[in-house]
Amino acid sequence: MSLQAVSLSEQIARHLSERIITGELPPGAKLPESELAKDLDVSTNSLREAFRLLEKQHLIELQPRRGARVCDVSEVQVKDLYEFLFLLLSQLAERAAASWQPGQIEDLVAMLPQLEQHFHNNDMPAAHQLAFRFVEIATTRFAANRYLETDIQNLIPLLKRYSFIALQEDTTEFDVSLQIFKRLLVNIVGRKQQDAGADIREYGENQCQIVLRAIAKRNAA
């Protein structure tokens, strides 16, 4: 394929991250620089910059003299990600509840019927994509702190990877997540900061357990 854009390295990183998230590039897979550059029709310099972006997102690791490889998925890594990222997201939810102004919340609230429709249609990939769109908009709009915003944005691709594992493991648990999401929106609109933060942490804990079960099954197979 050929990738052409102003920010070529970011497009390459997004393309490779999608392949990692969906498991097309599995844990431990090597990413041969020359071969990939040829397949994508890009320079090795652009590919190396993309690798650095992916490393910052904890999707790949760059090993001296051994090149790039897709990061493994372990119980410890999953627990660490959910503990830290959902602490940040709970702060984001509390800030949104405290600071939203007319014109900043309506489009996010409007996503709930869409999310419910995806659930009733059993279209979990679409629901998954919409939920992350919600997080991305909310982060840009309400973080009000460059470090909080940057940390969340850098960790979202890894969360997508683990969420995709959860989606493959047990779609019945999505109903639980949907109910938490509804409650979260009610609490944000109602400016209930602590409740909104607690909702986000509960959402993360619920999903973390699904991912851990999936990992345990893979390891036992």
C-alpha distance (Angstrom), angle and dihedral (degrees) to the residues before:
residue distance angle dihedral
M1 . . .
S2 3.79 . .
L3 3.79 124.0 .
Q4 3.79 120.2 -163.4
A5 3.79 123.9 170.6
V6 3.77 142.1 119.9
S7 3.80 91.6 -95.4
L8 3.77 99.8 39.3
S9 3.81 96.6 166.4
E10 3.82 91.0 55.1
Q11 3.80 91.2 50.2
I12 3.79 90.6 50.3
A13 3.80 90.0 48.7
R14 3.82 91.7 50.2
H15 3.79 91.1 48.6
L16 3.79 93.5 50.4
S17 3.80 93.2 41.4
E18 3.81 89.9 56.0
R19 3.79 89.9 53.4
I20 3.80 90.1 49.4
I21 3.82 93.7 45.8
T22 3.80 93.3 51.9
G23 3.80 93.0 44.5
E24 3.78 95.7 -113.7
L25 3.80 83.9 123.9
P26 3.81 100.8 41.5
P27 3.81 128.5 -154.6
G28 3.79 110.9 -68.3
A29 3.81 94.5 17.7
K30 3.80 113.0 149.0
L31 3.80 119.5 -126.8
P32 3.81 106.1 -149.8
E33 3.77 106.9 -153.1
S34 3.82 101.0 -147.8
E35 3.78 94.1 42.8
L36 3.79 94.1 48.0
A37 3.80 93.2 46.1
K38 3.79 89.3 53.3
D39 3.82 93.8 46.3
L40 3.81 92.5 49.3
D41 3.81 93.5 39.8
V42 3.82 92.3 -128.0
S43 3.78 135.3 123.6
T44 3.78 121.1 -94.1
N45 3.81 88.4 -120.2
S46 3.82 91.2 59.3
L47 3.79 90.3 45.7
R48 3.80 92.2 50.4
E49 3.79 90.5 52.0
A50 3.81 88.6 50.5
F51 3.79 88.8 50.9
R52 3.80 89.8 54.3
L53 3.80 90.0 52.5
L54 3.80 91.4 49.5
E55 3.79 90.8 48.2
K56 3.81 89.8 53.6
Q57 3.81 87.3 53.0
H58 3.83 90.6 52.0
L59 3.81 92.2 -121.1
I60 3.79 96.7 115.8
E61 3.78 137.1 19.0
L62 3.78 125.1 -140.1
Q63 3.78 112.3 -140.8
P64 3.83 121.1 -164.0
R65 3.82 110.8 -107.6
R66 3.81 90.0 -6.9
G67 3.79 101.6 73.1
A68 3.80 130.2 -142.5
R69 3.79 127.9 -27.8
V70 3.79 134.7 175.3
C71 3.81 112.7 -98.5
D72 3.78 118.1 -107.8
V73 3.80 121.9 -116.5
S74 3.78 115.0 -125.9
E75 3.79 136.3 167.0
V76 3.80 91.3 -111.4
Q77 3.81 92.9 50.9
V78 3.79 92.1 49.5
K79 3.80 93.4 48.7
D80 3.80 91.9 46.9
L81 3.80 93.1 50.0
Y82 3.80 95.9 48.1
E83 3.80 93.6 43.6
F84 3.80 94.3 51.0
L85 3.79 102.5 33.9
F86 3.79 95.4 46.4
L87 3.77 89.4 49.8
L88 3.81 86.3 58.4
L89 3.81 92.4 43.7
S90 3.79 91.2 50.9
Q91 3.80 88.0 55.8
L92 3.78 88.6 49.9
A93 3.82 91.8 51.0
E94 3.79 91.5 49.9
R95 3.81 91.1 49.4
A96 3.79 90.8 49.5
A97 3.81 91.5 50.5
A98 3.79 91.4 49.4
S99 3.78 100.6 42.4
W100 3.81 112.3 27.7
Q101 3.78 116.4 128.5
P102 3.81 131.2 -164.2
G103 3.78 108.6 -73.6
Q104 3.82 93.7 30.2
I105 3.79 101.6 76.8
E106 3.80 108.0 33.8
D107 3.81 96.9 82.0
L108 3.81 90.8 49.3
V109 3.81 92.5 50.5
A110 3.81 88.5 49.0
M111 3.80 89.4 61.3
L112 3.82 91.8 68.7
P113 3.84 96.4 75.0
Q114 3.79 88.7 46.9
L115 3.79 90.6 51.1
E116 3.81 91.2 49.1
Q117 3.80 90.6 49.2
H118 3.80 91.6 52.7
F119 3.80 88.9 50.1
H120 3.81 93.7 50.2
N121 3.81 89.5 47.5
N122 3.80 89.0 50.3
D123 3.81 88.2 -124.0
M124 3.79 97.2 145.2
P125 3.83 96.4 164.3
A126 3.82 89.9 57.5
A127 3.81 90.7 46.7
H128 3.79 89.6 49.0
Q129 3.81 91.5 51.7
L130 3.81 93.4 47.0
A131 3.81 93.1 49.6
F132 3.79 90.6 55.0
R133 3.79 90.8 46.7
F134 3.80 86.8 56.6
V135 3.81 91.4 52.2
E136 3.80 93.1 47.1
I137 3.80 93.2 51.4
A138 3.80 93.2 44.5
T139 3.80 91.8 49.0
T140 3.79 93.8 52.7
R141 3.79 92.4 43.3
F142 3.80 103.8 42.7
A143 3.81 111.1 21.0
A144 3.82 92.3 90.9
N145 3.80 88.1 -176.7
R146 3.80 123.2 85.0
Y147 3.80 94.0 -146.9
L148 3.79 94.0 48.7
E149 3.80 90.6 47.6
T150 3.81 94.0 46.6
D151 3.80 94.5 47.2
I152 3.80 92.7 50.0
Q153 3.81 92.7 46.4
N154 3.80 92.5 49.3
L155 3.81 92.5 50.6
I156 3.81 98.5 43.3
P157 3.85 94.1 83.8
L158 3.81 89.9 55.1
L159 3.80 90.2 48.1
K160 3.81 88.2 51.2
R161 3.79 88.7 53.6
Y162 3.79 93.2 51.8
S163 3.83 92.3 40.7
F164 3.79 89.7 54.7
I165 3.81 88.3 54.8
A166 3.81 88.9 50.9
L167 3.80 90.3 49.0
Q168 3.79 91.3 54.3
E169 3.79 92.2 45.3
D170 3.79 103.1 52.9
T171 3.80 126.3 -6.3
T172 3.82 91.4 176.8
E173 3.80 88.6 74.3
F174 3.79 89.2 62.7
D175 3.80 89.2 83.1
V176 3.81 89.0 62.5
S177 3.80 90.8 50.1
L178 3.80 90.4 48.2
Q179 3.80 92.0 54.2
I180 3.80 91.0 49.4
F181 3.80 89.8 48.7
K182 3.82 90.8 53.1
R183 3.78 90.8 50.5
L184 3.80 90.6 47.9
L185 3.80 92.2 56.0
V186 3.81 91.9 47.9
N187 3.79 90.8 52.0
I188 3.81 94.2 45.8
V189 3.80 92.2 49.5
G190 3.82 89.0 45.5
R191 3.84 90.1 50.4
K192 3.79 91.9 -122.4
Q193 3.80 96.9 152.9
Q194 3.80 101.4 179.9
D195 3.80 93.3 44.4
A196 3.81 91.2 49.9
G197 3.81 90.9 51.2
A198 3.81 90.7 48.5
D199 3.81 90.7 50.7
I200 3.80 91.6 55.5
R201 3.80 92.6 48.8
E202 3.81 90.5 49.5
Y203 3.81 90.0 49.7
G204 3.80 90.0 53.0
E205 3.79 94.5 46.2
N206 3.81 90.9 50.6
Q207 3.78 93.6 50.8
C208 3.79 93.9 41.8
Q209 3.80 90.5 59.4
I210 3.81 91.0 52.1
V211 3.82 91.3 52.4
L212 3.80 91.9 47.4
R213 3.80 90.6 52.3
A214 3.79 89.9 51.0
I215 3.80 91.7 51.0
A216 3.80 91.2 48.6
K217 3.80 90.5 52.7
R218 3.80 91.9 49.3
N219 3.77 92.0 49.6
A220 3.79 91.6 48.6
A221 3.82 93.8 49.5
